[in-house]
Amino acid sequence: MPPHVEPVTSDPTQPDRTSVVVIGGGIIGVCTAYFLAAKGVPVTLCEKGEIAAEQSSRNWGWCRKMGRDPREIALAIEALRLWHELNRTIGAETGFRRCGIVYLCKTQADLEKRQSWLDLVASAHQLDSRLITRDQAARILPGLAGPWAGALFTPSDGRAEPGLAAPAIAEAARRNGAKILTQCAVRGIETEAGRVKGVVTEKGRIACDSVVLAGGVWSSLFCGNLGLKLPQLKVFSAVMRTEPLPGGPETSVSGTGFGLRKRLDGGYTVANWNDNIAEIVPDSLRFGPDFRPLLKLHRDSIRVRLSSQFVKEWRTPRTWALDAESPFEKTRILDPASRDEILHKAQDAVSAAFPVFHDMTVTETWGGAIDVTPDAVPVISAVDTIPGFFIATGFSGHGFGISPGAGRLMADLVMGETPVVDPSPFRYSRFIDGSRPLPSPLA
């Protein structure tokens, strides 16, 4: 059962023309639309289903700098700066609160890995992250149990509510002049002399100068119909929500086998830090060499398995005409089943670390699909071979927390303005120019 998301009503009519079309109503798409609209740019966002109905409402709700890939850290810093002022800026509740985040370390080897990140990443950016002892962790996390070796702690990191944030930002974009269209799949783009001149939706054509693809796990399929290679796979996991639970930690925390965040309602979002599933699908074969280093690096936390998903995706058309129904109309909302075996392990792990969770009542569970790139770093980039076409996808489980920074960066790139951070680590071309980017062992 999917988590609750605040509904966003669609605008009643599709415009004939706009400046920018954003494809995808997840947190990245709505942030991009918001920052474009805030610049006074005419923008129309098209979502095949509902705003934030897929991974943008199914994630943990963490907003962090800590533990980021070195290539993402500047963008994460900008994102946290924006999160801190976002409720006031948009005049709505996103659920953001500064609460701090703790990574509990079971062994000395775990602590040494975190120390390496502090030395090589955090210190270069003057972050407030620091290693703490087990006793210090217990003061931050009342009720902590178990023989932890210590922890990594970042007081300035925070949390937000996935079911509130993207809808609130979408409505803020609309107040700034954006059009928000739901149940409106984009089938493809049209070009003239090689340059974007419009999109074709299931409801007709919209002329435009630029298109931003923020399609999450659907982005590679969309690009394939344009003749573009975008190596991307889905990683599946599961999350649960509890009833209000007095006595639990205010600070978000992860440890071996679990991660948790306190919710505005006093309950908790709980998930499994170490257990994710990569289904073998046709794209696994197409992009296998690209993803081999990532799967090897994370072999203890990503299980590869074969299921009926292979046949389902094999039957999905790879190309389609723009006057015919697209795959995006056939699946309005990707709603993976919850994985009970993953959640049972998480429940055991969190109860061992915080005995108060022995009494938790689970009221909701859901599955989610994370859009992953071979180096676990997103694409936030122009596509040089199709002027006017931009991609913002592949956030590899980091998208919610980094979304305000990503949306601002993408708006800068679309408008040809000085980018808020160096965009070169996020360039699309790294996957097609022979660079063969690798995942960072520090993240």
N, C-alpha and C positions, 0 to 999 in steps of 0.2 A: 504494500500500500504506500503510495507516495506521500511525502510529508506535506503539511499544509503550507500553501503559498498565498500571500495576499493577492487577490485578483486584480488584474489590470484590464479595463475595458478597452476594446479596440476602437480606434477612430473609425467612423462609419464609412468613409470613402477613401479610395486610393488616389493620390494625386497623379496627374499626367506627367508632371516634371518636378524634380528636386535637384539639389546639388549633389548630395551624397546619399546613397542607399546603404544601410547597414543590414547585413543578413545574419539573423540570429538574435534572439531576445534573452540570452543568458547575461550573466553579470558583466562579461567583457563587452558584449554588444551594447548593453544599455549605458555603460560608462562611456564608451566611445560616442554614442549618440548624445549623451549629456554634455560632454566637453565640446563637441562640435556645435551643438545648439547654443551653448553658453558663449561661443565665439560669434554668434549671429549667423551661423551657416544653416541654410535650409537642409534638413536631414529627415529621411524616412527610414524607420526601422521596421523590417519585415520578419515576423516570427511564424514558423510553420505550425506551432502549437500554441502554447501559452507562455507568458513571461516567466522565466526562471523555473520552468517545469522539469528540466532535466538536472544536470549535475550542479547547477548554480543554487539549487535548493536542497541538495542531497549531501553536501560536503560537511565538514566538521564545524565550519564557522571560525576558524583560526585566522588571525591577521598578524603575521609575524615577519620579522627580519631574521630572527635566530635560525641558524642551520641552513640558510639559503645557499644555493649555488653561487660561487663568486661572481658569475656572469649576471646574476639577477639582483645582486645586493643593492646596487644604486637605485634600481627601480622599486625594490621593496621598501627602501628608506622613504622614497617619494610617496609610495602608496600609504605607508603608515602616517606620514605627515597629513595626507589628505583625509584618511579615515578619522583622525583626531578632530577635524573641523567639519566633517561631512554632514552630521545631523543639523548643525547650524546653517551650513551653506545651502542645503536643499530644503530646509524647513520641515524635515520629516524624520521619523525614527528608523534608523537602520539597525539598531541594537548594538552599535559599537560601544564598547567600554574598554578602558585600559585596565587590564587585570594581571598582566605578566604571564609568561609561559615558562614552564619547567620541563626539561628533558631529564628524567631520572636515568641514571647509569647503573647497570647491574655489576659491571666488572671494571677493573682497572684499565683494561683495553678500551672499553667504552669511553672512559674519562680521557684517555690519551687521544682518541679520535676527536672528542669535543675540544680538547686543548689545541689540537692542530688547527681546527676551524677558528678558534679564538686568535691564534697567532697569525694565521695567514689571511684571514678575512675580516673578522670583527675589529681587530686592532687598527687595520688600515682605514676603517671608516668610523672610528671613535664610537662604536656601539657600546651600550651599557651592559652587554652580555658579560657574564662571569661564571666561573666554576664555584660551586658551593659544596660544603660538606653535607653528610647525611643529616646531622643535627640542625644545620641551617635550613635544609630542605624541609625538615619536620616543622620548623617554626613558620615557614611560608605555607605549608600544607598540613594543617592540623589533622591528626588521625592517621598520618602516614605509618604504614607497617612494612616490615620486610628488611632484609639486609642489603640496602642500597649502598653502593660505593661512593656516591655523591651525585651531583647533578649540574646541568648547565641551565642558567637562569637569565632571562631578559625581562626586567621589570616593565619596560615601555611597550612591549607587545600587547596585543589585545584580542578581543573577540567581537563578533557581530552575529546577527541573526539572518541566516540565508533565506528564510521565508519572507523576511521584511525588506532586505537591502535592495535587491534588484528591482522589485516593484516600486519602492520609494524613489530610486534613482530614475527609473523609467518615467514616472509621473513628473519628476523634476525636469527631465528632458522635454516632456510635453509642455510644461509651463513656459519653457524657453523657446517654444515654437516647433519642436520636433513632432512628426507624425508617428504614431505607434500603431502598427497593424498586426493583429494576431490572427491565427488560422489563415495565414497568407504565406504560403511557401514560395520561395524564389526558385524557379526552375533552372535559370541560367542567366548569363549576361550576353548582351549584344555589343558588337564592336563595329567601328568604322575606321578604315585605314589602320587597323590593328589596335585602336584605342577604344576604351570603354565609351559607349554612348547610351547605355541603358540596361535595364534588367527586364526579364519576363517573369511575372508572377503567375500563379494560378488564376488570378483575377484580371490579368492584362499587363500592359507594358508601362514602365515608368522610365522616362528619359532622365539621364543623370550624367554627371561628369566623372564621378568616382564611386567605387563600390568597395565596401569593407566586408570581407567574409569573416564572421565571428561565429562559426557554426559548430564549435566544439567537436564532438566525435564524428560529426557528419562532414567535416571540412575536406578530408581526403577524397571522399566520394564525389563531392561537388567539384573539386579541382580536377579529378580524373575525367569528368565530362568536358573539361576545357583543354584536355591534353597536357595537364600539369601533374608532375609527380610530387606528392606531399607525403612522405613516410610518416605514418601515424597508426597507432594501434590503440585498442580499448583495453583498459585494465578494470576489472570488476571488483567491487567490495560491498560492504554492508554497514549500516549504521542503525543505532537504536536510540529511542528517546524514553526518558524515565519521567515518572510523576515527580512533583517537588520533593526534594530529599534534604531535610535539615541536617546540618553538620558536615556537608561535603565541602570540598575546597572551592574557594573563589577563583583561585589561579588555575588557568588551563594547564594540563599536565599530560605527559605521555610516559609510559614505561614499557618494559617488555610485555608485549601482547595487548596493550590497551592505549587509548587516548581519550581524553574527556574535556568537555567544556560546559561550564554552567550556563544555563539559559535564563532569559529574562523572567520566565515563569517560575524559577526556582528548581526546575528539573535539570537534567543533564543530557547532553548528547554524548554517547559513548560508542566507540568503534575500536577496531583491532589495528594497532600500529603495524603489525608484522605479517598480516595474512591477506593477500590479494591474489586475484586469479586472472591470468591472461589466457583467454580461450584461443585455441588454434583455429584460425579462420583463413580464407584465401589471402588476405593481406599479410598474414604471418609468413606465407611463402613468398609473396611479392617483395616484402621488406625485410625478410629474415636476416640477411647480412648486416643491414643497417642497425638492427636491434640486438644483435648477438652480444655486444659489449654491455649494454644496459641490463639484459637479462642475467648475464653472468655476474655482474656487480651486485644485483639485488636477488640472487638466487634463493636467499633465505627468507625473503618477504614476498616474492611473486612466484606463484605456482603456475606452471604451464599445463593445460589439460585440453583434451579433445572432447567436444560435446556436440549436440545438435545445432549449436550456433554456426558451425562450419557450413552445414547444408543451407541454413537460413541465409547466410550472407552470400553463399555461392549462387543462390537463386536471385539475389538482388541485382537488377540491371546495373551495368557499369557505365552505360551511355544511354541517352534518351533525347528525343526531340523536344524542343521548347514548346511545341503545341500539344504535347502529350503529358499524361500524368507522370510525375516524377516520384522517385522513392521517398521524397520528403513529405509527400501527401499521403502515402500509404502508411507511414508511421509518424503520427503527429507528435507523440511523446514517447521517447525510449524509457521504458519502465522495467528495468531488470528486477528479477525476483530477489528478495532478501536471501542471504546465505546464512542459514541457521548455524551451521558448523563454525563459521567465522565468529558469529556473535556469541555463541556459547563459550568459546575460548576467551573472548574479550570480557564476558561477564565474570568468568573465573579469575582472570588476571586482575581486573579492577577491584574485585572483592578482596583479593589477597593483599593488594596494596593499600586499600582503604576499607577496613571492615564495615564502615557505615553502609557500603554498597551491598552488603548481604541483604539488607532490607529494601532494596530498590524494587519498584514496580515498573516493569517495562510496558509502556502503553502503545508504542508504535515502532515498527522496524521497516526498513526499506533498502533497496539495492541502488547502486549507482555505477555509471561507466565513466571512467577518467580518460581524457584524451591525452595520449602520451607521445612524445617525440623520441628519437633515438638518443639524444643527449639530455632529455628531461628538461630542456629549456624551450620556452615558447617561441613561436614565430610571430613577430610584430613588425610587419615589413611591407614595402611595395614589392610587386612582382614586375621586374624590369621588362619582361617580354610582352606584358599587356599593360601599357600605360593607363593609369587610372584605377588599377585593380590592386587591392591591399588585402593582406591576411593577418588575422589576430587569432591564433589558435594554438593548440598543443601545450597547454599550460601545465600538464603533467601533475595534477593534484594541487597546484599552487595558485590557481586562477582566482579563487574568491579573495584571498588575502591581498593579492597583488593587483586586483582589478582597477582601483582608482588610478594607480600609476600607469597601468597598461592603457586604459582608456584615454588618459591625457596624452601619453606618448603617441598613440595612434592618431589622435586628432591633430597633433603637431605635424606628423608625417603627411597626412592627407592634405593639410593646408600649406605644406612646404615651408613651415616655420621652424625656427631653431628647436630641436628636440629637447625635452626636459632632461633626458639622460642620453648617453651614447647608445644609439640603436643597433650598432654593428653586431653585438652578440646574438641579436634576434633576427638577423637577416634570413630571408627565405633561401637565398642562393647558396647557403652553406650545405644544403642537401643535394644540390645538383652540380656544384662546381668542383667536385672531387675532394672537398675539405674533410669529409668523414668525421664530423665532430663527435666527441666522446662524452659520456656522462662524467661528472666530477665525483671523485671518491670522498670529497669533503661534505657533500650535501646529504 
